[in-house]
Amino acid sequence: MYGDGLQLYQYSGDFQILSVGDVIQARGSPSTNHGETRLKLSGADSIVIIGHEEVEATEVALDELDAFVGR
């Protein structure tokens, strides 16, 4: 999954349930995969929900989509 453009990687995919707008704090080891920076998480307890913000959808044209991947 991605958080603010950073790949959050957990080998087993054991993520806790998050909602749109959750503000999180993630703890892990920095690494890269195919040139992409990521944070390797050890388990579901590596992510802590620290707040919540309202989120509005943004309309994006297909030719602008690359700028929004991971956001």
Secondary structure, 3 states (H helix, E strand, C coil): CEECCEEEECCCCCCCCCCCCEEEEECCEEEEECCEEEEECCCHHHEEEEEECCCCCCCCCHHHHHHHCCC
